[in-house]
Amino acid sequence: MNKIFLSAVAVLATLCLVQGAETQQQPEVGKPAPDFSLTTGEGSQVSLKDYRGKWIVLYFYPK
């Protein structure tokens, strides 16, 4: 009985992990970037669509 229960839990855990591991599609080179929003250091929201048609550089650094 205990082995059946552990086997069922293992199968369910595996199914949950496989379901949650769906990969996101990567953007294609030359295509427009998907829109996203970020919070600035001052707390205001900035969206990529606000800079449409302009060159931007994203710089991520540890806080």
N, CA, C, O and CB atoms as a CASP TS submission, in Angstrom:
PFRMAT TS
TARGET T0000
AUTHOR 0000-0000-0000
METHOD Language model
MODEL 1
PARENT N/A
ATOM      1  N   MET     1       0.830  -1.197   0.000  1.00  0.00           N
ATOM      2  CA  MET     1       0.000   0.000   0.000  1.00  0.00           C
ATOM      3  C   MET     1       0.871   1.256   0.000  1.00  0.00           C
ATOM      4  O   MET     1       0.602   2.211  -0.728  1.00  0.00           O
ATOM      5  CB  MET     1      -0.943   0.001   1.215  1.00  0.00           C
ATOM      6  N   ASN     2       1.910   1.239   0.821  1.00  0.00           N
ATOM      7  CA  ASN     2       2.794   2.388   0.933  1.00  0.00           C
ATOM      8  C   ASN     2       3.551   2.628  -0.373  1.00  0.00           C
ATOM      9  O   ASN     2       3.760   3.776  -0.765  1.00  0.00           O
ATOM     10  CB  ASN     2       3.777   2.189   2.086  1.00  0.00           C
ATOM     11  N   LYS     3       3.966   1.543  -1.052  1.00  0.00           N
ATOM     12  CA  LYS     3       4.688   1.673  -2.316  1.00  0.00           C
ATOM     13  C   LYS     3       3.781   2.256  -3.397  1.00  0.00           C
ATOM     14  O   LYS     3       4.228   3.062  -4.213  1.00  0.00           O
ATOM     15  CB  LYS     3       5.241   0.309  -2.764  1.00  0.00           C
ATOM     16  N   ILE     4       2.531   1.860  -3.407  1.00  0.00           N
ATOM     17  CA  ILE     4       1.579   2.381  -4.392  1.00  0.00           C
ATOM     18  C   ILE     4       1.365   3.874  -4.174  1.00  0.00           C
ATOM     19  O   ILE     4       1.328   4.646  -5.132  1.00  0.00           O
ATOM     20  CB  ILE     4       0.230   1.626  -4.306  1.00  0.00           C
ATOM     21  N   PHE     5       1.226   4.273  -2.932  1.00  0.00           N
ATOM     22  CA  PHE     5       1.029   5.688  -2.609  1.00  0.00           C
ATOM     23  C   PHE     5       2.243   6.510  -3.034  1.00  0.00           C
ATOM     24  O   PHE     5       2.089   7.564  -3.652  1.00  0.00           O
ATOM     25  CB  PHE     5       0.767   5.867  -1.101  1.00  0.00           C
ATOM     26  N   LEU     6       3.448   6.040  -2.709  1.00  0.00           N
ATOM     27  CA  LEU     6       4.661   6.765  -3.087  1.00  0.00           C
ATOM     28  C   LEU     6       4.824   6.826  -4.603  1.00  0.00           C
ATOM     29  O   LEU     6       5.267   7.840  -5.143  1.00  0.00           O
ATOM     30  CB  LEU     6       5.889   6.108  -2.458  1.00  0.00           C
ATOM     31  N   SER     7       4.467   5.748  -5.283  1.00  0.00           N
ATOM     32  CA  SER     7       4.534   5.738  -6.748  1.00  0.00           C
ATOM     33  C   SER     7       3.558   6.745  -7.340  1.00  0.00           C
ATOM     34  O   SER     7       3.897   7.458  -8.285  1.00  0.00           O
ATOM     35  CB  SER     7       4.237   4.331  -7.294  1.00  0.00           C
ATOM     36  N   ALA     8       2.354   6.808  -6.792  1.00  0.00           N
ATOM     37  CA  ALA     8       1.355   7.760  -7.283  1.00  0.00           C
ATOM     38  C   ALA     8       1.815   9.194  -7.051  1.00  0.00           C
ATOM     39  O   ALA     8       1.645  10.048  -7.921  1.00  0.00           O
ATOM     40  CB  ALA     8      -0.002   7.521  -6.597  1.00  0.00           C
ATOM     41  N   VAL     9       2.395   9.465  -5.885  1.00  0.00           N
ATOM     42  CA  VAL     9       2.904  10.807  -5.593  1.00  0.00           C
ATOM     43  C   VAL     9       4.035  11.162  -6.549  1.00  0.00           C
ATOM     44  O   VAL     9       4.101  12.295  -7.027  1.00  0.00           O
ATOM     45  CB  VAL     9       3.390  10.901  -4.131  1.00  0.00           C
ATOM     46  N   ALA    10       4.923  10.218  -6.835  1.00  0.00           N
ATOM     47  CA  ALA    10       6.033  10.461  -7.755  1.00  0.00           C
ATOM     48  C   ALA    10       5.526  10.764  -9.163  1.00  0.00           C
ATOM     49  O   ALA    10       6.037  11.663  -9.831  1.00  0.00           O
ATOM     50  CB  ALA    10       6.975   9.252  -7.783  1.00  0.00           C
ATOM     51  N   VAL    11       4.524  10.015  -9.610  1.00  0.00           N
ATOM     52  CA  VAL    11       3.952  10.246 -10.942  1.00  0.00           C
ATOM     53  C   VAL    11       3.287  11.619 -11.002  1.00  0.00           C
ATOM     54  O   VAL    11       3.471  12.352 -11.973  1.00  0.00           O
ATOM     55  CB  VAL    11       2.930   9.139 -11.300  1.00  0.00           C
ATOM     56  N   LEU    12       2.522  11.972  -9.982  1.00  0.00           N
ATOM     57  CA  LEU    12       1.867  13.283  -9.957  1.00  0.00           C
ATOM     58  C   LEU    12       2.884  14.419  -9.921  1.00  0.00           C
ATOM     59  O   LEU    12       2.706  15.431 -10.599  1.00  0.00           O
ATOM     60  CB  LEU    12       0.934  13.385  -8.753  1.00  0.00           C
ATOM     61  N   ALA    13       3.938  14.261  -9.143  1.00  0.00           N
ATOM     62  CA  ALA    13       4.977  15.290  -9.078  1.00  0.00           C
ATOM     63  C   ALA    13       5.660  15.450 -10.430  1.00  0.00           C
ATOM     64  O   ALA    13       5.935  16.570 -10.858  1.00  0.00           O
ATOM     65  CB  ALA    13       6.014  14.944  -7.997  1.00  0.00           C
ATOM     66  N   THR    14       5.933  14.338 -11.100  1.00  0.00           N
ATOM     67  CA  THR    14       6.554  14.393 -12.419  1.00  0.00           C
ATOM     68  C   THR    14       5.646  15.093 -13.417  1.00  0.00           C
ATOM     69  O   THR    14       6.110  15.919 -14.203  1.00  0.00           O
ATOM     70  CB  THR    14       6.892  12.986 -12.911  1.00  0.00           C
ATOM     71  N   LEU    15       4.366  14.774 -13.394  1.00  0.00           N
ATOM     72  CA  LEU    15       3.423  15.419 -14.306  1.00  0.00           C
ATOM     73  C   LEU    15       3.336  16.917 -14.043  1.00  0.00           C
ATOM     74  O   LEU    15       3.257  17.708 -14.983  1.00  0.00           O
ATOM     75  CB  LEU    15       2.039  14.786 -14.174  1.00  0.00           C
ATOM     76  N   CYS    16       3.352  17.307 -12.786  1.00  0.00           N
ATOM     77  CA  CYS    16       3.305  18.733 -12.447  1.00  0.00           C
ATOM     78  C   CYS    16       4.550  19.453 -12.939  1.00  0.00           C
ATOM     79  O   CYS    16       4.461  20.569 -13.450  1.00  0.00           O
ATOM     80  CB  CYS    16       3.157  18.921 -10.934  1.00  0.00           C
ATOM     81  N   LEU    17       5.705  18.826 -12.791  1.00  0.00           N
ATOM     82  CA  LEU    17       6.949  19.443 -13.245  1.00  0.00           C
ATOM     83  C   LEU    17       6.986  19.570 -14.760  1.00  0.00           C
ATOM     84  O   LEU    17       7.427  20.590 -15.290  1.00  0.00           O
ATOM     85  CB  LEU    17       8.146  18.635 -12.762  1.00  0.00           C
ATOM     86  N   VAL    18       6.527  18.540 -15.454  1.00  0.00           N
ATOM     87  CA  VAL    18       6.515  18.581 -16.917  1.00  0.00           C
ATOM     88  C   VAL    18       5.549  19.654 -17.402  1.00  0.00           C
ATOM     89  O   VAL    18       5.860  20.383 -18.344  1.00  0.00           O
ATOM     90  CB  VAL    18       6.128  17.204 -17.501  1.00  0.00           C
ATOM     91  N   GLN    19       4.399  19.759 -16.781  1.00  0.00           N
ATOM     92  CA  GLN    19       3.406  20.759 -17.172  1.00  0.00           C
ATOM     93  C   GLN    19       3.940  22.172 -16.939  1.00  0.00           C
ATOM     94  O   GLN    19       3.711  23.059 -17.761  1.00  0.00           O
ATOM     95  CB  GLN    19       2.096  20.551 -16.391  1.00  0.00           C
ATOM     96  N   GLY    20       4.643  22.389 -15.839  1.00  0.00           N
ATOM     97  CA  GLY    20       5.150  23.712 -15.506  1.00  0.00           C
ATOM     98  C   GLY    20       6.406  24.087 -16.259  1.00  0.00           C
ATOM     99  O   GLY    20       6.839  25.237 -16.185  1.00  0.00           O
ATOM    100  N   ALA    21       7.007  23.158 -16.981  1.00  0.00           N
ATOM    101  CA  ALA    21       8.273  23.416 -17.655  1.00  0.00           C
ATOM    102  C   ALA    21       8.094  23.866 -19.099  1.00  0.00           C
ATOM    103  O   ALA    21       9.027  23.760 -19.896  1.00  0.00           O
ATOM    104  CB  ALA    21       9.129  22.184 -17.615  1.00  0.00           C
ATOM    105  N   GLU    22       6.922  24.361 -19.447  1.00  0.00           N
ATOM    106  CA  GLU    22       6.716  24.833 -20.810  1.00  0.00           C
ATOM    107  C   GLU    22       7.646  26.012 -21.070  1.00  0.00           C
ATOM    108  O   GLU    22       7.753  26.929 -20.256  1.00  0.00           O
ATOM    109  CB  GLU    22       5.232  25.235 -21.046  1.00  0.00           C
ATOM    110  N   THR    23       8.306  25.971 -22.199  1.00  0.00           N
ATOM    111  CA  THR    23       9.249  27.039 -22.519  1.00  0.00           C
ATOM    112  C   THR    23       8.545  28.143 -23.280  1.00  0.00           C
ATOM    113  O   THR    23       7.613  27.896 -24.046  1.00  0.00           O
ATOM    114  CB  THR    23      10.433  26.498 -23.334  1.00  0.00           C
ATOM    115  N   GLN    24       9.000  29.357 -23.060  1.00  0.00           N
ATOM    116  CA  GLN    24       8.449  30.484 -23.794  1.00  0.00           C
ATOM    117  C   GLN    24       9.140  30.559 -25.146  1.00  0.00           C
ATOM    118  O   GLN    24      10.317  30.222 -25.280  1.00  0.00           O
ATOM    119  CB  GLN    24       8.618  31.813 -23.003  1.00  0.00           C
ATOM    120  N   GLN    25       8.397  31.000 -26.130  1.00  0.00           N
ATOM    121  CA  GLN    25       8.963  31.131 -27.455  1.00  0.00           C
ATOM    122  C   GLN    25       9.905  32.324 -27.475  1.00  0.00           C
ATOM    123  O   GLN    25       9.546  33.412 -27.023  1.00  0.00           O
ATOM    124  CB  GLN    25       7.854  31.280 -28.519  1.00  0.00           C
ATOM    125  N   GLN    26      11.099  32.124 -27.995  1.00  0.00           N
ATOM    126  CA  GLN    26      12.090  33.188 -28.078  1.00  0.00           C
ATOM    127  C   GLN    26      11.723  34.144 -29.210  1.00  0.00           C
ATOM    128  O   GLN    26      11.222  33.709 -30.247  1.00  0.00           O
ATOM    129  CB  GLN    26      13.505  32.603 -28.293  1.00  0.00           C
ATOM    130  N   PRO    27      11.970  35.456 -29.019  1.00  0.00           N
ATOM    131  CA  PRO    27      11.713  36.408 -30.103  1.00  0.00           C
ATOM    132  C   PRO    27      12.652  36.130 -31.278  1.00  0.00           C
ATOM    133  O   PRO    27      13.797  35.720 -31.089  1.00  0.00           O
ATOM    134  CB  PRO    27      11.889  37.868 -29.603  1.00  0.00           C
ATOM    135  N   GLU    28      12.158  36.355 -32.471  1.00  0.00           N
ATOM    136  CA  GLU    28      12.963  36.135 -33.664  1.00  0.00           C
ATOM    137  C   GLU    28      13.803  37.370 -33.954  1.00  0.00           C
ATOM    138  O   GLU    28      13.379  38.499 -33.708  1.00  0.00           O
ATOM    139  CB  GLU    28      12.070  35.790 -34.872  1.00  0.00           C
ATOM    140  N   VAL    29      14.999  37.137 -34.479  1.00  0.00           N
ATOM    141  CA  VAL    29      15.886  38.234 -34.847  1.00  0.00           C
ATOM    142  C   VAL    29      15.229  39.042 -35.957  1.00  0.00           C
ATOM    143  O   VAL    29      14.731  38.476 -36.930  1.00  0.00           O
ATOM    144  CB  VAL    29      17.281  37.705 -35.294  1.00  0.00           C
ATOM    145  N   GLY    30      15.227  40.360 -35.813  1.00  0.00           N
ATOM    146  CA  GLY    30      14.644  41.244 -36.810  1.00  0.00           C
ATOM    147  C   GLY    30      13.183  41.563 -36.574  1.00  0.00           C
ATOM    148  O   GLY    30      12.633  42.446 -37.231  1.00  0.00           O
ATOM    149  N   LYS    31      12.545  40.868 -35.655  1.00  0.00           N
ATOM    150  CA  LYS    31      11.140  41.123 -35.323  1.00  0.00           C
ATOM    151  C   LYS    31      11.071  42.101 -34.158  1.00  0.00           C
ATOM    152  O   LYS    31      12.010  42.174 -33.365  1.00  0.00           O
ATOM    153  CB  LYS    31      10.394  39.799 -34.973  1.00  0.00           C
ATOM    154  N   PRO    32       9.974  42.859 -34.037  1.00  0.00           N
ATOM    155  CA  PRO    32       9.835  43.771 -32.891  1.00  0.00           C
ATOM    156  C   PRO    32       9.823  43.002 -31.571  1.00  0.00           C
ATOM    157  O   PRO    32       9.288  41.897 -31.482  1.00  0.00           O
ATOM    158  CB  PRO    32       8.548  44.607 -33.021  1.00  0.00           C
ATOM    159  N   ALA    33      10.418  43.606 -30.565  1.00  0.00           N
ATOM    160  CA  ALA    33      10.452  42.989 -29.232  1.00  0.00           C
ATOM    161  C   ALA    33       9.056  43.012 -28.628  1.00  0.00           C
ATOM    162  O   ALA    33       8.290  43.939 -28.890  1.00  0.00           O
ATOM    163  CB  ALA    33      11.462  43.722 -28.300  1.00  0.00           C
ATOM    164  N   PRO    34       8.712  42.018 -27.830  1.00  0.00           N
ATOM    165  CA  PRO    34       7.413  42.036 -27.153  1.00  0.00           C
ATOM    166  C   PRO    34       7.364  43.168 -26.134  1.00  0.00           C
ATOM    167  O   PRO    34       8.379  43.505 -25.523  1.00  0.00           O
ATOM    168  CB  PRO    34       7.138  40.681 -26.462  1.00  0.00           C
ATOM    169  N   ASP    35       6.190  43.752 -25.954  1.00  0.00           N
ATOM    170  CA  ASP    35       6.049  44.867 -25.021  1.00  0.00           C
ATOM    171  C   ASP    35       6.152  44.373 -23.585  1.00  0.00           C
ATOM    172  O   ASP    35       5.657  43.296 -23.253  1.00  0.00           O
ATOM    173  CB  ASP    35       4.711  45.593 -25.240  1.00  0.00           C
ATOM    174  N   PHE    36       6.794  45.161 -22.744  1.00  0.00           N
ATOM    175  CA  PHE    36       6.883  44.862 -21.322  1.00  0.00           C
ATOM    176  C   PHE    36       7.031  46.160 -20.560  1.00  0.00           C
ATOM    177  O   PHE    36       7.374  47.191 -21.138  1.00  0.00           O
ATOM    178  CB  PHE    36       8.063  43.907 -21.019  1.00  0.00           C
ATOM    179  N   SER    37       6.773  46.114 -19.271  1.00  0.00           N
ATOM    180  CA  SER    37       6.893  47.285 -18.403  1.00  0.00           C
ATOM    181  C   SER    37       7.831  46.965 -17.254  1.00  0.00           C
ATOM    182  O   SER    37       7.887  45.832 -16.777  1.00  0.00           O
ATOM    183  CB  SER    37       5.508  47.728 -17.868  1.00  0.00           C
ATOM    184  N   LEU    38       8.569  47.983 -16.815  1.00  0.00           N
ATOM    185  CA  LEU    38       9.481  47.854 -15.687  1.00  0.00           C
ATOM    186  C   LEU    38       9.281  49.023 -14.743  1.00  0.00           C
ATOM    187  O   LEU    38       8.776  50.074 -15.137  1.00  0.00           O
ATOM    188  CB  LEU    38      10.946  47.781 -16.162  1.00  0.00           C
ATOM    189  N   THR    39       9.678  48.835 -13.504  1.00  0.00           N
ATOM    190  CA  THR    39       9.621  49.904 -12.514  1.00  0.00           C
ATOM    191  C   THR    39      11.010  50.511 -12.382  1.00  0.00           C
ATOM    192  O   THR    39      11.989  49.787 -12.202  1.00  0.00           O
ATOM    193  CB  THR    39       9.105  49.377 -11.138  1.00  0.00           C
ATOM    194  N   THR    40      11.102  51.831 -12.468  1.00  0.00           N
ATOM    195  CA  THR    40      12.385  52.513 -12.349  1.00  0.00           C
ATOM    196  C   THR    40      12.822  52.562 -10.892  1.00  0.00           C
ATOM    197  O   THR    40      12.070  52.187  -9.992  1.00  0.00           O
ATOM    198  CB  THR    40      12.302  53.933 -12.931  1.00  0.00           C
ATOM    199  N   GLY    41      14.034  53.023 -10.674  1.00  0.00           N
ATOM    200  CA  GLY    41      14.541  53.175  -9.319  1.00  0.00           C
ATOM    201  C   GLY    41      13.757  54.180  -8.508  1.00  0.00           C
ATOM    202  O   GLY    41      13.734  54.113  -7.279  1.00  0.00           O
ATOM    203  N   GLU    42      13.110  55.121  -9.196  1.00  0.00           N
ATOM    204  CA  GLU    42      12.291  56.130  -8.521  1.00  0.00           C
ATOM    205  C   GLU    42      10.867  55.658  -8.269  1.00  0.00           C
ATOM    206  O   GLU    42      10.092  56.347  -7.607  1.00  0.00           O
ATOM    207  CB  GLU    42      12.262  57.400  -9.336  1.00  0.00           C
ATOM    208  N   GLY    43      10.514  54.474  -8.798  1.00  0.00           N
ATOM    209  CA  GLY    43       9.188  53.916  -8.553  1.00  0.00           C
ATOM    210  C   GLY    43       8.171  54.142  -9.656  1.00  0.00           C
ATOM    211  O   GLY    43       7.028  53.708  -9.519  1.00  0.00           O
ATOM    212  N   SER    44       8.540  54.805 -10.746  1.00  0.00           N
ATOM    213  CA  SER    44       7.590  55.019 -11.842  1.00  0.00           C
ATOM    214  C   SER    44       7.671  53.857 -12.835  1.00  0.00           C
ATOM    215  O   SER    44       8.690  53.171 -12.916  1.00  0.00           O
ATOM    216  CB  SER    44       7.872  56.371 -12.561  1.00  0.00           C
ATOM    217  N   GLN    45       6.596  53.646 -13.585  1.00  0.00           N
ATOM    218  CA  GLN    45       6.526  52.581 -14.576  1.00  0.00           C
ATOM    219  C   GLN    45       7.021  53.094 -15.922  1.00  0.00           C
ATOM    220  O   GLN    45       6.697  54.210 -16.328  1.00  0.00           O
ATOM    221  CB  GLN    45       5.086  52.040 -14.698  1.00  0.00           C
ATOM    222  N   VAL    46       7.803  52.277 -16.607  1.00  0.00           N
ATOM    223  CA  VAL    46       8.285  52.584 -17.948  1.00  0.00           C
ATOM    224  C   VAL    46       7.941  51.391 -18.823  1.00  0.00           C
ATOM    225  O   VAL    46       8.202  50.247 -18.451  1.00  0.00           O
ATOM    226  CB  VAL    46       9.833  52.889 -17.964  1.00  0.00           C
ATOM    227  N   SER    47       7.357  51.657 -19.984  1.00  0.00           N
ATOM    228  CA  SER    47       6.960  50.600 -20.900  1.00  0.00           C
ATOM    229  C   SER    47       7.791  50.685 -22.171  1.00  0.00           C
ATOM    230  O   SER    47       8.192  51.773 -22.584  1.00  0.00           O
ATOM    231  CB  SER    47       5.457  50.691 -21.226  1.00  0.00           C
ATOM    232  N   LEU    48       8.047  49.552 -22.785  1.00  0.00           N
ATOM    233  CA  LEU    48       8.816  49.534 -24.022  1.00  0.00           C
ATOM    234  C   LEU    48       8.096  50.303 -25.123  1.00  0.00           C
ATOM    235  O   LEU    48       8.743  50.940 -25.953  1.00  0.00           O
ATOM    236  CB  LEU    48       9.076  48.097 -24.467  1.00  0.00           C
ATOM    237  N   LYS    49       6.769  50.251 -25.140  1.00  0.00           N
ATOM    238  CA  LYS    49       6.025  50.950 -26.193  1.00  0.00           C
ATOM    239  C   LYS    49       6.190  52.467 -26.110  1.00  0.00           C
ATOM    240  O   LYS    49       5.945  53.165 -27.094  1.00  0.00           O
ATOM    241  CB  LYS    49       4.548  50.591 -26.110  1.00  0.00           C
ATOM    242  N   ASP    50       6.604  52.990 -24.946  1.00  0.00           N
ATOM    243  CA  ASP    50       6.864  54.424 -24.818  1.00  0.00           C
ATOM    244  C   ASP    50       8.059  54.860 -25.661  1.00  0.00           C
ATOM    245  O   ASP    50       8.199  56.043 -25.972  1.00  0.00           O
ATOM    246  CB  ASP    50       7.102  54.786 -23.357  1.00  0.00           C
ATOM    247  N   TYR    51       8.910  53.925 -26.028  1.00  0.00           N
ATOM    248  CA  TYR    51      10.130  54.236 -26.772  1.00  0.00           C
ATOM    249  C   TYR    51      10.101  53.675 -28.189  1.00  0.00           C
ATOM    250  O   TYR    51      11.152  53.473 -28.797  1.00  0.00           O
ATOM    251  CB  TYR    51      11.339  53.697 -26.034  1.00  0.00           C
ATOM    252  N   ARG    52       8.922  53.425 -28.712  1.00  0.00           N
ATOM    253  CA  ARG    52       8.801  52.868 -30.063  1.00  0.00           C
ATOM    254  C   ARG    52       9.498  53.784 -31.071  1.00  0.00           C
ATOM    255  O   ARG    52       9.294  54.998 -31.068  1.00  0.00           O
ATOM    256  CB  ARG    52       7.307  52.676 -30.445  1.00  0.00           C
ATOM    257  N   GLY    53      10.324  53.183 -31.935  1.00  0.00           N
ATOM    258  CA  GLY    53      11.040  53.931 -32.957  1.00  0.00           C
ATOM    259  C   GLY    53      12.354  54.532 -32.482  1.00  0.00           C
ATOM    260  O   GLY    53      13.055  55.174 -33.264  1.00  0.00           O
ATOM    261  N   LYS    54      12.699  54.335 -31.215  1.00  0.00           N
ATOM    262  CA  LYS    54      13.949  54.871 -30.678  1.00  0.00           C
ATOM    263  C   LYS    54      14.863  53.712 -30.291  1.00  0.00           C
ATOM    264  O   LYS    54      14.394  52.606 -30.022  1.00  0.00           O
ATOM    265  CB  LYS    54      13.681  55.799 -29.452  1.00  0.00           C
ATOM    266  N   TRP    55      16.156  53.969 -30.266  1.00  0.00           N
ATOM    267  CA  TRP    55      17.116  52.984 -29.812  1.00  0.00           C
ATOM    268  C   TRP    55      17.149  53.009 -28.291  1.00  0.00           C
ATOM    269  O   TRP    55      17.177  54.079 -27.683  1.00  0.00           O
ATOM    270  CB  TRP    55      18.525  53.253 -30.409  1.00  0.00           C
ATOM    271  N   ILE    56      17.144  51.831 -27.680  1.00  0.00           N
ATOM    272  CA  ILE    56      17.258  51.760 -26.225  1.00  0.00           C
ATOM    273  C   ILE    56      18.272  50.682 -25.853  1.00  0.00           C
ATOM    274  O   ILE    56      18.500  49.738 -26.609  1.00  0.00           O
ATOM    275  CB  ILE    56      15.877  51.467 -25.570  1.00  0.00           C
ATOM    276  N   VAL    57      18.868  50.836 -24.693  1.00  0.00           N
ATOM    277  CA  VAL    57      19.788  49.845 -24.144  1.00  0.00           C
ATOM    278  C   VAL    57      19.279  49.488 -22.757  1.00  0.00           C
ATOM    279  O   VAL    57      19.061  50.367 -21.924  1.00  0.00           O
ATOM    280  CB  VAL    57      21.273  50.383 -24.096  1.00  0.00           C
ATOM    281  N   LEU    58      19.089  48.203 -22.511  1.00  0.00           N
ATOM    282  CA  LEU    58      18.670  47.744 -21.189  1.00  0.00           C
ATOM    283  C   LEU    58      19.906  47.310 -20.423  1.00  0.00           C
ATOM    284  O   LEU    58      20.703  46.511 -20.914  1.00  0.00           O
ATOM    285  CB  LEU    58      17.634  46.578 -21.289  1.00  0.00           C
ATOM    286  N   TYR    59      20.061  47.835 -19.229  1.00  0.00           N
ATOM    287  CA  TYR    59      21.203  47.494 -18.388  1.00  0.00           C
ATOM    288  C   TYR    59      20.679  46.977 -17.061  1.00  0.00           C
ATOM    289  O   TYR    59      20.052  47.715 -16.301  1.00  0.00           O
ATOM    290  CB  TYR    59      22.145  48.720 -18.180  1.00  0.00           C
ATOM    291  N   PHE    60      20.936  45.715 -16.787  1.00  0.00           N
ATOM    292  CA  PHE    60      20.496  45.105 -15.535  1.00  0.00           C
ATOM    293  C   PHE    60      21.700  44.969 -14.614  1.00  0.00           C
ATOM    294  O   PHE    60      22.776  44.553 -15.042  1.00  0.00           O
ATOM    295  CB  PHE    60      19.823  43.718 -15.785  1.00  0.00           C
ATOM    296  N   TYR    61      21.515  45.314 -13.375  1.00  0.00           N
ATOM    297  CA  TYR    61      22.599  45.204 -12.404  1.00  0.00           C
ATOM    298  C   TYR    61      22.028  44.762 -11.064  1.00  0.00           C
ATOM    299  O   TYR    61      20.860  45.014 -10.769  1.00  0.00           O
ATOM    300  CB  TYR    61      23.360  46.551 -12.262  1.00  0.00           C
ATOM    301  N   PRO    62      22.853  44.103 -10.253  1.00  0.00           N
ATOM    302  CA  PRO    62      22.360  43.663  -8.938  1.00  0.00           C
ATOM    303  C   PRO    62      22.170  44.846  -8.008  1.00  0.00           C
ATOM    304  O   PRO    62      22.910  45.829  -8.064  1.00  0.00           O
ATOM    305  CB  PRO    62      23.328  42.652  -8.305  1.00  0.00           C
ATOM    306  N   LYS    63      21.194  44.736  -7.177  1.00  0.00           N
ATOM    307  CA  LYS    63      20.900  45.835  -6.251  1.00  0.00           C
ATOM    308  C   LYS    63      21.604  45.638  -4.940  1.00  0.00           C
ATOM    309  O   LYS    63      21.473  46.465  -4.038  1.00  0.00           O
ATOM    310  CB  LYS    63      19.405  45.961  -6.017  1.00  0.00           C
TER
END
